[in-house]
Amino acid sequence: METQLKMHRGKPRRVILLVGQTYRTVSSSVLVTEKIAGSYRTESPSGWVQEIRCVWQYPDGHIEWDFSTGGHWKEGV
């Protein structure tokens, strides 16, 4: 099903994210909390925190990234 979603969304483009902005993903959303030399620290509604790199945005607004590092649960979750 994800392949079908990608086909309908059109061709993605590399994008610069804005700190404080929430972006949709295929399965959820992420809030960009900080820009760190070539990556973005994000937090999902579940409390998962990670740094994402090489971000792509589709015409419908969804984002995806090539890889992430430092994934962990936010303290207190």
N, CA, C, O and CB atoms as a CASP TS submission, in Angstrom:
PFRMAT TS
TARGET T0000
AUTHOR 0000-0000-0000
METHOD Language model
MODEL 1
PARENT N/A
ATOM      1  N   MET     1       0.822  -1.196   0.000  1.00  0.00           N
ATOM      2  CA  MET     1       0.000   0.000   0.000  1.00  0.00           C
ATOM      3  C   MET     1       0.866   1.261   0.000  1.00  0.00           C
ATOM      4  O   MET     1       0.509   2.246  -0.646  1.00  0.00           O
ATOM      5  CB  MET     1      -0.935  -0.002   1.207  1.00  0.00           C
ATOM      6  N   GLU     2       1.987   1.249   0.706  1.00  0.00           N
ATOM      7  CA  GLU     2       2.842   2.429   0.738  1.00  0.00           C
ATOM      8  C   GLU     2       3.336   2.779  -0.656  1.00  0.00           C
ATOM      9  O   GLU     2       3.442   3.957  -0.995  1.00  0.00           O
ATOM     10  CB  GLU     2       4.025   2.206   1.676  1.00  0.00           C
ATOM     11  N   THR     3       3.644   1.762  -1.476  1.00  0.00           N
ATOM     12  CA  THR     3       4.080   2.013  -2.837  1.00  0.00           C
ATOM     13  C   THR     3       2.986   2.737  -3.615  1.00  0.00           C
ATOM     14  O   THR     3       3.277   3.651  -4.386  1.00  0.00           O
ATOM     15  CB  THR     3       4.457   0.700  -3.535  1.00  0.00           C
ATOM     16  N   GLN     4       1.735   2.338  -3.420  1.00  0.00           N
ATOM     17  CA  GLN     4       0.626   3.012  -4.088  1.00  0.00           C
ATOM     18  C   GLN     4       0.526   4.465  -3.626  1.00  0.00           C
ATOM     19  O   GLN     4       0.268   5.353  -4.439  1.00  0.00           O
ATOM     20  CB  GLN     4      -0.698   2.272  -3.817  1.00  0.00           C
ATOM     21  N   LEU     5       0.728   4.718  -2.333  1.00  0.00           N
ATOM     22  CA  LEU     5       0.676   6.088  -1.827  1.00  0.00           C
ATOM     23  C   LEU     5       1.750   6.940  -2.488  1.00  0.00           C
ATOM     24  O   LEU     5       1.482   8.073  -2.887  1.00  0.00           O
ATOM     25  CB  LEU     5       0.844   6.108  -0.298  1.00  0.00           C
ATOM     26  N   LYS     6       2.957   6.412  -2.608  1.00  0.00           N
ATOM     27  CA  LYS     6       4.043   7.165  -3.224  1.00  0.00           C
ATOM     28  C   LYS     6       3.721   7.496  -4.672  1.00  0.00           C
ATOM     29  O   LYS     6       3.989   8.607  -5.129  1.00  0.00           O
ATOM     30  CB  LYS     6       5.350   6.382  -3.143  1.00  0.00           C
ATOM     31  N   MET     7       3.147   6.540  -5.397  1.00  0.00           N
ATOM     32  CA  MET     7       2.826   6.766  -6.796  1.00  0.00           C
ATOM     33  C   MET     7       1.801   7.885  -6.941  1.00  0.00           C
ATOM     34  O   MET     7       1.883   8.667  -7.888  1.00  0.00           O
ATOM     35  CB  MET     7       2.304   5.480  -7.437  1.00  0.00           C
ATOM     36  N   HIS     8       0.855   7.978  -6.044  1.00  0.00           N
ATOM     37  CA  HIS     8      -0.189   8.986  -6.148  1.00  0.00           C
ATOM     38  C   HIS     8       0.263  10.360  -5.653  1.00  0.00           C
ATOM     39  O   HIS     8      -0.353  11.372  -5.988  1.00  0.00           O
ATOM     40  CB  HIS     8      -1.401   8.542  -5.373  1.00  0.00           C
ATOM     41  N   ARG     9       1.313  10.401  -4.876  1.00  0.00           N
ATOM     42  CA  ARG     9       1.771  11.672  -4.328  1.00  0.00           C
ATOM     43  C   ARG     9       2.648  12.450  -5.288  1.00  0.00           C
ATOM     44  O   ARG     9       2.866  13.642  -5.073  1.00  0.00           O
ATOM     45  CB  ARG     9       2.516  11.438  -3.057  1.00  0.00           C
ATOM     46  N   GLY    10       3.148  11.841  -6.312  1.00  0.00           N
ATOM     47  CA  GLY    10       4.007  12.530  -7.252  1.00  0.00           C
ATOM     48  C   GLY    10       5.466  12.463  -6.842  1.00  0.00           C
ATOM     49  O   GLY    10       5.832  11.761  -5.899  1.00  0.00           O
ATOM     50  N   LYS    11       6.289  13.201  -7.561  1.00  0.00           N
ATOM     51  CA  LYS    11       7.735  13.169  -7.355  1.00  0.00           C
ATOM     52  C   LYS    11       8.127  14.052  -6.171  1.00  0.00           C
ATOM     53  O   LYS    11       7.707  15.207  -6.103  1.00  0.00           O
ATOM     54  CB  LYS    11       8.473  13.624  -8.629  1.00  0.00           C
ATOM     55  N   PRO    12       8.933  13.523  -5.230  1.00  0.00           N
ATOM     56  CA  PRO    12       9.350  14.331  -4.086  1.00  0.00           C
ATOM     57  C   PRO    12      10.488  15.277  -4.450  1.00  0.00           C
ATOM     58  O   PRO    12      11.147  15.119  -5.478  1.00  0.00           O
ATOM     59  CB  PRO    12       9.775  13.431  -2.933  1.00  0.00           C
ATOM     60  N   ARG    13      10.700  16.262  -3.583  1.00  0.00           N
ATOM     61  CA  ARG    13      11.836  17.177  -3.755  1.00  0.00           C
ATOM     62  C   ARG    13      12.505  17.351  -2.406  1.00  0.00           C
ATOM     63  O   ARG    13      11.863  17.228  -1.363  1.00  0.00           O
ATOM     64  CB  ARG    13      11.383  18.562  -4.340  1.00  0.00           C
ATOM     65  N   ARG    14      13.800  17.638  -2.432  1.00  0.00           N
ATOM     66  CA  ARG    14      14.527  17.896  -1.193  1.00  0.00           C
ATOM     67  C   ARG    14      13.956  19.168  -0.585  1.00  0.00           C
ATOM     68  O   ARG    14      13.556  20.078  -1.312  1.00  0.00           O
ATOM     69  CB  ARG    14      16.076  18.025  -1.443  1.00  0.00           C
ATOM     70  N   VAL    15      13.915  19.238   0.734  1.00  0.00           N
ATOM     71  CA  VAL    15      13.271  20.361   1.389  1.00  0.00           C
ATOM     72  C   VAL    15      14.046  20.772   2.636  1.00  0.00           C
ATOM     73  O   VAL    15      14.688  19.944   3.284  1.00  0.00           O
ATOM     74  CB  VAL    15      11.826  20.013   1.749  1.00  0.00           C
ATOM     75  N   ILE    16      13.977  22.054   2.961  1.00  0.00           N
ATOM     76  CA  ILE    16      14.523  22.577   4.212  1.00  0.00           C
ATOM     77  C   ILE    16      13.352  22.739   5.162  1.00  0.00           C
ATOM     78  O   ILE    16      12.393  23.446   4.854  1.00  0.00           O
ATOM     79  CB  ILE    16      15.296  23.943   4.000  1.00  0.00           C
ATOM     80  N   LEU    17      13.425  22.086   6.321  1.00  0.00           N
ATOM     81  CA  LEU    17      12.329  22.141   7.293  1.00  0.00           C
ATOM     82  C   LEU    17      12.453  23.360   8.199  1.00  0.00           C
ATOM     83  O   LEU    17      13.543  23.900   8.385  1.00  0.00           O
ATOM     84  CB  LEU    17      12.300  20.865   8.138  1.00  0.00           C
ATOM     85  N   LEU    18      11.326  23.784   8.759  1.00  0.00           N
ATOM     86  CA  LEU    18      11.293  24.924   9.663  1.00  0.00           C
ATOM     87  C   LEU    18      11.158  24.437  11.100  1.00  0.00           C
ATOM     88  O   LEU    18      10.295  23.613  11.402  1.00  0.00           O
ATOM     89  CB  LEU    18      10.137  25.877   9.300  1.00  0.00           C
ATOM     90  N   VAL    19      12.008  24.945  11.983  1.00  0.00           N
ATOM     91  CA  VAL    19      11.933  24.596  13.398  1.00  0.00           C
ATOM     92  C   VAL    19      10.607  25.107  13.958  1.00  0.00           C
ATOM     93  O   VAL    19      10.209  26.240  13.689  1.00  0.00           O
ATOM     94  CB  VAL    19      13.141  25.191  14.191  1.00  0.00           C
ATOM     95  N   GLY    20       9.928  24.267  14.736  1.00  0.00           N
ATOM     96  CA  GLY    20       8.639  24.620  15.314  1.00  0.00           C
ATOM     97  C   GLY    20       7.449  24.205  14.467  1.00  0.00           C
ATOM     98  O   GLY    20       6.306  24.328  14.907  1.00  0.00           O
ATOM     99  N   GLN    21       7.698  23.717  13.264  1.00  0.00           N
ATOM    100  CA  GLN    21       6.646  23.297  12.345  1.00  0.00           C
ATOM    101  C   GLN    21       6.398  21.801  12.487  1.00  0.00           C
ATOM    102  O   GLN    21       7.339  21.035  12.695  1.00  0.00           O
ATOM    103  CB  GLN    21       7.018  23.648  10.888  1.00  0.00           C
ATOM    104  N   THR    22       5.138  21.377  12.377  1.00  0.00           N
ATOM    105  CA  THR    22       4.788  19.960  12.369  1.00  0.00           C
ATOM    106  C   THR    22       4.557  19.534  10.930  1.00  0.00           C
ATOM    107  O   THR    22       3.860  20.207  10.171  1.00  0.00           O
ATOM    108  CB  THR    22       3.528  19.679  13.247  1.00  0.00           C
ATOM    109  N   TYR    23       5.155  18.398  10.566  1.00  0.00           N
ATOM    110  CA  TYR    23       5.035  17.863   9.217  1.00  0.00           C
ATOM    111  C   TYR    23       4.383  16.485   9.264  1.00  0.00           C
ATOM    112  O   TYR    23       4.614  15.719  10.200  1.00  0.00           O
ATOM    113  CB  TYR    23       6.417  17.788   8.533  1.00  0.00           C
ATOM    114  N   ARG    24       3.575  16.169   8.266  1.00  0.00           N
ATOM    115  CA  ARG    24       2.928  14.854   8.181  1.00  0.00           C
ATOM    116  C   ARG    24       3.891  13.837   7.588  1.00  0.00           C
ATOM    117  O   ARG    24       4.710  14.158   6.726  1.00  0.00           O
ATOM    118  CB  ARG    24       1.636  14.927   7.332  1.00  0.00           C
ATOM    119  N   THR    25       3.774  12.594   8.074  1.00  0.00           N
ATOM    120  CA  THR    25       4.482  11.462   7.485  1.00  0.00           C
ATOM    121  C   THR    25       3.420  10.485   6.996  1.00  0.00           C
ATOM    122  O   THR    25       2.227  10.734   7.174  1.00  0.00           O
ATOM    123  CB  THR    25       5.473  10.782   8.517  1.00  0.00           C
ATOM    124  N   VAL    26       3.830   9.387   6.390  1.00  0.00           N
ATOM    125  CA  VAL    26       2.861   8.408   5.903  1.00  0.00           C
ATOM    126  C   VAL    26       2.035   7.851   7.056  1.00  0.00           C
ATOM    127  O   VAL    26       0.831   7.643   6.909  1.00  0.00           O
ATOM    128  CB  VAL    26       3.572   7.268   5.159  1.00  0.00           C
ATOM    129  N   SER    27       2.670   7.608   8.203  1.00  0.00           N
ATOM    130  CA  SER    27       1.972   6.948   9.307  1.00  0.00           C
ATOM    131  C   SER    27       1.620   7.857  10.480  1.00  0.00           C
ATOM    132  O   SER    27       0.839   7.452  11.340  1.00  0.00           O
ATOM    133  CB  SER    27       2.802   5.831   9.805  1.00  0.00           C
ATOM    134  N   SER    28       2.160   9.054  10.545  1.00  0.00           N
ATOM    135  CA  SER    28       1.937   9.912  11.724  1.00  0.00           C
ATOM    136  C   SER    28       2.314  11.348  11.378  1.00  0.00           C
ATOM    137  O   SER    28       1.972  11.865  10.315  1.00  0.00           O
ATOM    138  CB  SER    28       2.766   9.410  12.955  1.00  0.00           C
ATOM    139  N   SER    29       3.023  11.967  12.300  1.00  0.00           N
ATOM    140  CA  SER    29       3.548  13.310  12.075  1.00  0.00           C
ATOM    141  C   SER    29       4.778  13.498  12.949  1.00  0.00           C
ATOM    142  O   SER    29       4.992  12.748  13.902  1.00  0.00           O
ATOM    143  CB  SER    29       2.472  14.399  12.380  1.00  0.00           C
ATOM    144  N   VAL    30       5.577  14.491  12.626  1.00  0.00           N
ATOM    145  CA  VAL    30       6.736  14.828  13.439  1.00  0.00           C
ATOM    146  C   VAL    30       6.801  16.337  13.619  1.00  0.00           C
ATOM    147  O   VAL    30       6.478  17.098  12.706  1.00  0.00           O
ATOM    148  CB  VAL    30       8.039  14.294  12.798  1.00  0.00           C
ATOM    149  N   LEU    31       7.218  16.755  14.796  1.00  0.00           N
ATOM    150  CA  LEU    31       7.458  18.156  15.095  1.00  0.00           C
ATOM    151  C   LEU    31       8.955  18.386  15.020  1.00  0.00           C
ATOM    152  O   LEU    31       9.720  17.676  15.673  1.00  0.00           O
ATOM    153  CB  LEU    31       6.885  18.556  16.496  1.00  0.00           C
ATOM    154  N   VAL    32       9.389  19.363  14.239  1.00  0.00           N
ATOM    155  CA  VAL    32      10.802  19.696  14.149  1.00  0.00           C
ATOM    156  C   VAL    32      11.136  20.597  15.332  1.00  0.00           C
ATOM    157  O   VAL    32      10.592  21.695  15.455  1.00  0.00           O
ATOM    158  CB  VAL    32      11.147  20.390  12.780  1.00  0.00           C
ATOM    159  N   THR    33      12.036  20.130  16.209  1.00  0.00           N
ATOM    160  CA  THR    33      12.344  20.884  17.422  1.00  0.00           C
ATOM    161  C   THR    33      13.675  21.612  17.374  1.00  0.00           C
ATOM    162  O   THR    33      13.900  22.545  18.146  1.00  0.00           O
ATOM    163  CB  THR    33      12.335  19.969  18.591  1.00  0.00           C
ATOM    164  N   GLU    34      14.571  21.191  16.464  1.00  0.00           N
ATOM    165  CA  GLU    34      15.894  21.813  16.415  1.00  0.00           C
ATOM    166  C   GLU    34      16.585  21.465  15.107  1.00  0.00           C
ATOM    167  O   GLU    34      16.399  20.368  14.580  1.00  0.00           O
ATOM    168  CB  GLU    34      16.756  21.365  17.613  1.00  0.00           C
ATOM    169  N   LYS    35      17.389  22.398  14.571  1.00  0.00           N
ATOM    170  CA  LYS    35      18.229  22.116  13.406  1.00  0.00           C
ATOM    171  C   LYS    35      19.643  21.936  13.923  1.00  0.00           C
ATOM    172  O   LYS    35      20.171  22.785  14.641  1.00  0.00           O
ATOM    173  CB  LYS    35      18.149  23.267  12.321  1.00  0.00           C
ATOM    174  N   ILE    36      20.258  20.805  13.545  1.00  0.00           N
ATOM    175  CA  ILE    36      21.600  20.479  14.010  1.00  0.00           C
ATOM    176  C   ILE    36      22.456  20.136  12.803  1.00  0.00           C
ATOM    177  O   ILE    36      22.242  19.101  12.172  1.00  0.00           O
ATOM    178  CB  ILE    36      21.577  19.305  15.032  1.00  0.00           C
ATOM    179  N   ALA    37      23.409  20.971  12.476  1.00  0.00           N
ATOM    180  CA  ALA    37      24.377  20.735  11.393  1.00  0.00           C
ATOM    181  C   ALA    37      24.022  19.602  10.437  1.00  0.00           C
ATOM    182  O   ALA    37      24.551  18.498  10.567  1.00  0.00           O
ATOM    183  CB  ALA    37      25.704  20.450  11.984  1.00  0.00           C
ATOM    184  N   GLY    38      23.150  19.852   9.497  1.00  0.00           N
ATOM    185  CA  GLY    38      22.812  18.879   8.468  1.00  0.00           C
ATOM    186  C   GLY    38      21.694  17.917   8.820  1.00  0.00           C
ATOM    187  O   GLY    38      21.356  17.048   8.017  1.00  0.00           O
ATOM    188  N   SER    39      21.118  18.053   9.993  1.00  0.00           N
ATOM    189  CA  SER    39      19.995  17.182  10.352  1.00  0.00           C
ATOM    190  C   SER    39      18.965  17.989  11.137  1.00  0.00           C
ATOM    191  O   SER    39      19.187  19.150  11.478  1.00  0.00           O
ATOM    192  CB  SER    39      20.480  15.954  11.182  1.00  0.00           C
ATOM    193  N   TYR    40      17.846  17.350  11.410  1.00  0.00           N
ATOM    194  CA  TYR    40      16.767  17.972  12.169  1.00  0.00           C
ATOM    195  C   TYR    40      16.367  17.055  13.313  1.00  0.00           C
ATOM    196  O   TYR    40      16.121  15.870  13.087  1.00  0.00           O
ATOM    197  CB  TYR    40      15.550  18.279  11.261  1.00  0.00           C
ATOM    198  N   ARG    41      16.297  17.567  14.525  1.00  0.00           N
ATOM    199  CA  ARG    41      15.777  16.784  15.642  1.00  0.00           C
ATOM    200  C   ARG    41      14.264  16.874  15.588  1.00  0.00           C
ATOM    201  O   ARG    41      13.697  17.964  15.512  1.00  0.00           O
ATOM    202  CB  ARG    41      16.333  17.292  17.023  1.00  0.00           C
ATOM    203  N   THR    42      13.615  15.717  15.628  1.00  0.00           N
ATOM    204  CA  THR    42      12.161  15.668  15.543  1.00  0.00           C
ATOM    205  C   THR    42      11.587  14.888  16.715  1.00  0.00           C
ATOM    206  O   THR    42      12.275  14.095  17.357  1.00  0.00           O
ATOM    207  CB  THR    42      11.718  15.041  14.218  1.00  0.00           C
ATOM    208  N   GLU    43      10.308  15.132  16.976  1.00  0.00           N
ATOM    209  CA  GLU    43       9.585  14.403  18.010  1.00  0.00           C
ATOM    210  C   GLU    43       8.222  14.008  17.462  1.00  0.00           C
ATOM    211  O   GLU    43       7.507  14.839  16.900  1.00  0.00           O
ATOM    212  CB  GLU    43       9.441  15.253  19.307  1.00  0.00           C
ATOM    213  N   SER    44       7.865  12.740  17.627  1.00  0.00           N
ATOM    214  CA  SER    44       6.562  12.266  17.170  1.00  0.00           C
ATOM    215  C   SER    44       5.561  12.363  18.314  1.00  0.00           C
ATOM    216  O   SER    44       5.966  12.516  19.467  1.00  0.00           O
ATOM    217  CB  SER    44       6.653  10.810  16.642  1.00  0.00           C
ATOM    218  N   PRO    45       4.258  12.278  18.025  1.00  0.00           N
ATOM    219  CA  PRO    45       3.243  12.341  19.078  1.00  0.00           C
ATOM    220  C   PRO    45       3.418  11.254  20.143  1.00  0.00           C
ATOM    221  O   PRO    45       2.990  11.438  21.283  1.00  0.00           O
ATOM    222  CB  PRO    45       1.865  12.227  18.463  1.00  0.00           C
ATOM    223  N   SER    46       4.035  10.136  19.789  1.00  0.00           N
ATOM    224  CA  SER    46       4.244   9.049  20.748  1.00  0.00           C
ATOM    225  C   SER    46       5.398   9.314  21.703  1.00  0.00           C
ATOM    226  O   SER    46       5.571   8.589  22.683  1.00  0.00           O
ATOM    227  CB  SER    46       4.492   7.759  20.012  1.00  0.00           C
ATOM    228  N   GLY    47       6.198  10.357  21.424  1.00  0.00           N
ATOM    229  CA  GLY    47       7.337  10.673  22.273  1.00  0.00           C
ATOM    230  C   GLY    47       8.667  10.175  21.726  1.00  0.00           C
ATOM    231  O   GLY    47       9.688  10.295  22.403  1.00  0.00           O
ATOM    232  N   TRP    48       8.681   9.615  20.509  1.00  0.00           N
ATOM    233  CA  TRP    48       9.917   9.144  19.892  1.00  0.00           C
ATOM    234  C   TRP    48      10.684  10.351  19.356  1.00  0.00           C
ATOM    235  O   TRP    48      10.143  11.143  18.584  1.00  0.00           O
ATOM    236  CB  TRP    48       9.623   8.113  18.751  1.00  0.00           C
ATOM    237  N   VAL    49      11.936  10.488  19.764  1.00  0.00           N
ATOM    238  CA  VAL    49      12.803  11.596  19.356  1.00  0.00           C
ATOM    239  C   VAL    49      13.914  11.021  18.485  1.00  0.00           C
ATOM    240  O   VAL    49      14.469   9.969  18.798  1.00  0.00           O
ATOM    241  CB  VAL    49      13.394  12.361  20.603  1.00  0.00           C
ATOM    242  N   GLN    50      14.238  11.710  17.391  1.00  0.00           N
ATOM    243  CA  GLN    50      15.308  11.250  16.500  1.00  0.00           C
ATOM    244  C   GLN    50      15.839  12.424  15.699  1.00  0.00           C
ATOM    245  O   GLN    50      15.215  13.485  15.649  1.00  0.00           O
ATOM    246  CB  GLN    50      14.804  10.130  15.551  1.00  0.00           C
ATOM    247  N   GLU    51      16.992  12.233  15.074  1.00  0.00           N
ATOM    248  CA  GLU    51      17.530  13.206  14.146  1.00  0.00           C
ATOM    249  C   GLU    51      17.369  12.633  12.748  1.00  0.00           C
ATOM    250  O   GLU    51      17.856  11.539  12.458  1.00  0.00           O
ATOM    251  CB  GLU    51      19.026  13.544  14.463  1.00  0.00           C
ATOM    252  N   ILE    52      16.684  13.375  11.880  1.00  0.00           N
ATOM    253  CA  ILE    52      16.447  12.903  10.515  1.00  0.00           C
ATOM    254  C   ILE    52      17.345  13.647   9.543  1.00  0.00           C
ATOM    255  O   ILE    52      17.671  14.817   9.744  1.00  0.00           O
ATOM    256  CB  ILE    52      14.968  13.080  10.121  1.00  0.00           C
ATOM    257  N   ARG    53      17.741  12.946   8.480  1.00  0.00           N
ATOM    258  CA  ARG    53      18.660  13.514   7.494  1.00  0.00           C
ATOM    259  C   ARG    53      18.148  13.235   6.079  1.00  0.00           C
ATOM    260  O   ARG    53      17.442  12.257   5.836  1.00  0.00           O
ATOM    261  CB  ARG    53      20.087  12.936   7.678  1.00  0.00           C
ATOM    262  N   CYS    54      18.523  14.120   5.158  1.00  0.00           N
ATOM    263  CA  CYS    54      18.150  13.987   3.740  1.00  0.00           C
ATOM    264  C   CYS    54      16.635  13.895   3.598  1.00  0.00           C
ATOM    265  O   CYS    54      16.095  12.848   3.241  1.00  0.00           O
ATOM    266  CB  CYS    54      18.823  12.740   3.109  1.00  0.00           C
ATOM    267  N   VAL    55      15.965  14.992   3.880  1.00  0.00           N
ATOM    268  CA  VAL    55      14.498  15.028   3.924  1.00  0.00           C
ATOM    269  C   VAL    55      13.921  15.352   2.549  1.00  0.00           C
ATOM    270  O   VAL    55      14.419  16.218   1.828  1.00  0.00           O
ATOM    271  CB  VAL    55      14.014  16.062   4.958  1.00  0.00           C
ATOM    272  N   TRP    56      12.846  14.622   2.209  1.00  0.00           N
ATOM    273  CA  TRP    56      12.124  14.804   0.951  1.00  0.00           C
ATOM    274  C   TRP    56      10.674  15.155   1.260  1.00  0.00           C
ATOM    275  O   TRP    56      10.099  14.638   2.219  1.00  0.00           O
ATOM    276  CB  TRP    56      12.209  13.523   0.062  1.00  0.00           C
ATOM    277  N   GLN    57      10.083  16.029   0.454  1.00  0.00           N
ATOM    278  CA  GLN    57       8.671  16.373   0.626  1.00  0.00           C
ATOM    279  C   GLN    57       7.930  16.130  -0.681  1.00  0.00           C
ATOM    280  O   GLN    57       8.388  16.514  -1.757  1.00  0.00           O
ATOM    281  CB  GLN    57       8.507  17.850   1.082  1.00  0.00           C
ATOM    282  N   TYR    58       6.767  15.480  -0.562  1.00  0.00           N
ATOM    283  CA  TYR    58       5.912  15.187  -1.714  1.00  0.00           C
ATOM    284  C   TYR    58       4.954  16.346  -1.953  1.00  0.00           C
ATOM    285  O   TYR    58       4.719  17.144  -1.046  1.00  0.00           O
ATOM    286  CB  TYR    58       5.126  13.870  -1.498  1.00  0.00           C
ATOM    287  N   PRO    59       4.400  16.452  -3.150  1.00  0.00           N
ATOM    288  CA  PRO    59       3.474  17.547  -3.460  1.00  0.00           C
ATOM    289  C   PRO    59       2.293  17.657  -2.490  1.00  0.00           C
ATOM    290  O   PRO    59       1.768  18.752  -2.290  1.00  0.00           O
ATOM    291  CB  PRO    59       2.948  17.372  -4.854  1.00  0.00           C
ATOM    292  N   ASP    60       1.867  16.542  -1.886  1.00  0.00           N
ATOM    293  CA  ASP    60       0.743  16.607  -0.943  1.00  0.00           C
ATOM    294  C   ASP    60       1.169  17.037   0.461  1.00  0.00           C
ATOM    295  O   ASP    60       0.331  17.132   1.358  1.00  0.00           O
ATOM    296  CB  ASP    60       0.057  15.257  -0.869  1.00  0.00           C
ATOM    297  N   GLY    61       2.469  17.300   0.661  1.00  0.00           N
ATOM    298  CA  GLY    61       2.956  17.795   1.942  1.00  0.00           C
ATOM    299  C   GLY    61       3.621  16.766   2.835  1.00  0.00           C
ATOM    300  O   GLY    61       4.333  17.143   3.765  1.00  0.00           O
ATOM    301  N   HIS    62       3.416  15.471   2.586  1.00  0.00           N
ATOM    302  CA  HIS    62       4.063  14.436   3.389  1.00  0.00           C
ATOM    303  C   HIS    62       5.580  14.511   3.247  1.00  0.00           C
ATOM    304  O   HIS    62       6.090  14.858   2.182  1.00  0.00           O
ATOM    305  CB  HIS    62       3.561  13.043   2.978  1.00  0.00           C
ATOM    306  N   ILE    63       6.300  14.188   4.318  1.00  0.00           N
ATOM    307  CA  ILE    63       7.756  14.117   4.241  1.00  0.00           C
ATOM    308  C   ILE    63       8.233  12.699   4.505  1.00  0.00           C
ATOM    309  O   ILE    63       7.552  11.903   5.153  1.00  0.00           O
ATOM    310  CB  ILE    63       8.399  15.089   5.238  1.00  0.00           C
ATOM    311  N   GLU    64       9.407  12.406   3.994  1.00  0.00           N
ATOM    312  CA  GLU    64      10.141  11.175   4.258  1.00  0.00           C
ATOM    313  C   GLU    64      11.602  11.565   4.341  1.00  0.00           C
ATOM    314  O   GLU    64      11.986  12.644   3.890  1.00  0.00           O
ATOM    315  CB  GLU    64       9.887  10.075   3.148  1.00  0.00           C
ATOM    316  N   TRP    65      12.433  10.682   4.924  1.00  0.00           N
ATOM    317  CA  TRP    65      13.849  10.959   5.021  1.00  0.00           C
ATOM    318  C   TRP    65      14.631   9.704   4.707  1.00  0.00           C
ATOM    319  O   TRP    65      14.132   8.586   4.837  1.00  0.00           O
ATOM    320  CB  TRP    65      14.210  11.494   6.408  1.00  0.00           C
ATOM    321  N   ASP    66      15.886   9.914   4.286  1.00  0.00           N
ATOM    322  CA  ASP    66      16.719   8.779   3.901  1.00  0.00           C
ATOM    323  C   ASP    66      17.150   7.955   5.107  1.00  0.00           C
ATOM    324  O   ASP    66      17.157   6.726   5.035  1.00  0.00           O
ATOM    325  CB  ASP    66      17.941   9.262   3.146  1.00  0.00           C
ATOM    326  N   PHE    67      17.513   8.605   6.223  1.00  0.00           N
ATOM    327  CA  PHE    67      17.891   7.856   7.413  1.00  0.00           C
ATOM    328  C   PHE    67      17.804   8.741   8.644  1.00  0.00           C
ATOM    329  O   PHE    67      17.742   9.966   8.545  1.00  0.00           O
ATOM    330  CB  PHE    67      19.303   7.283   7.266  1.00  0.00           C
ATOM    331  N   SER    68      17.801   8.101   9.802  1.00  0.00           N
ATOM    332  CA  SER    68      17.755   8.827  11.066  1.00  0.00           C
ATOM    333  C   SER    68      18.788   8.248  12.020  1.00  0.00           C
ATOM    334  O   SER    68      19.232   7.112  11.854  1.00  0.00           O
ATOM    335  CB  SER    68      16.340   8.766  11.689  1.00  0.00           C
ATOM    336  N   THR    69      19.171   9.043  13.029  1.00  0.00           N
ATOM    337  CA  THR    69      20.122   8.603  14.042  1.00  0.00           C
ATOM    338  C   THR    69      19.638   9.049  15.409  1.00  0.00           C
ATOM    339  O   THR    69      18.783   9.928  15.518  1.00  0.00           O
ATOM    340  CB  THR    69      21.538   9.156  13.756  1.00  0.00           C
ATOM    341  N   GLY    70      20.186   8.442  16.447  1.00  0.00           N
ATOM    342  CA  GLY    70      19.926   8.867  17.819  1.00  0.00           C
ATOM    343  C   GLY    70      18.507   8.674  18.303  1.00  0.00           C
ATOM    344  O   GLY    70      18.068   9.393  19.200  1.00  0.00           O
ATOM    345  N   GLY    71      17.779   7.731  17.743  1.00  0.00           N
ATOM    346  CA  GLY    71      16.390   7.521  18.140  1.00  0.00           C
ATOM    347  C   GLY    71      16.258   7.056  19.589  1.00  0.00           C
ATOM    348  O   GLY    71      16.965   6.145  20.018  1.00  0.00           O
ATOM    349  N   HIS    72      15.352   7.685  20.339  1.00  0.00           N
ATOM    350  CA  HIS    72      15.106   7.297  21.730  1.00  0.00           C
ATOM    351  C   HIS    72      13.759   7.851  22.185  1.00  0.00           C
ATOM    352  O   HIS    72      13.210   8.763  21.566  1.00  0.00           O
ATOM    353  CB  HIS    72      16.246   7.802  22.658  1.00  0.00           C
ATOM    354  N   TRP    73      13.234   7.291  23.272  1.00  0.00           N
ATOM    355  CA  TRP    73      11.994   7.789  23.844  1.00  0.00           C
ATOM    356  C   TRP    73      12.271   9.032  24.683  1.00  0.00           C
ATOM    357  O   TRP    73      13.243   9.073  25.438  1.00  0.00           O
ATOM    358  CB  TRP    73      11.310   6.701  24.694  1.00  0.00           C
ATOM    359  N   LYS    74      11.441  10.016  24.554  1.00  0.00           N
ATOM    360  CA  LYS    74      11.567  11.245  25.334  1.00  0.00           C
ATOM    361  C   LYS    74      11.402  10.896  26.823  1.00  0.00           C
ATOM    362  O   LYS    74      10.591  10.043  27.186  1.00  0.00           O
ATOM    363  CB  LYS    74      10.502  12.315  24.880  1.00  0.00           C
ATOM    364  N   GLU    75      12.177  11.563  27.664  1.00  0.00           N
ATOM    365  CA  GLU    75      12.091  11.315  29.106  1.00  0.00           C
ATOM    366  C   GLU    75      10.674  11.587  29.594  1.00  0.00           C
ATOM    367  O   GLU    75      10.038  12.559  29.185  1.00  0.00           O
ATOM    368  CB  GLU    75      13.109  12.193  29.879  1.00  0.00           C
ATOM    369  N   GLY    76      10.190  10.715  30.476  1.00  0.00           N
ATOM    370  CA  GLY    76       8.865  10.894  31.051  1.00  0.00           C
ATOM    371  C   GLY    76       7.746  10.266  30.251  1.00  0.00           C
ATOM    372  O   GLY    76       6.580  10.373  30.634  1.00  0.00           O
ATOM    373  N   VAL    77       8.076   9.605  29.134  1.00  0.00           N
ATOM    374  CA  VAL    77       7.028   8.975  28.309  1.00  0.00           C
ATOM    375  C   VAL    77       6.913   7.513  28.687  1.00  0.00           C
ATOM    376  O   VAL    77       6.093   6.791  28.119  1.00  0.00           O
ATOM    377  CB  VAL    77       7.338   9.121  26.784  1.00  0.00           C
TER
END
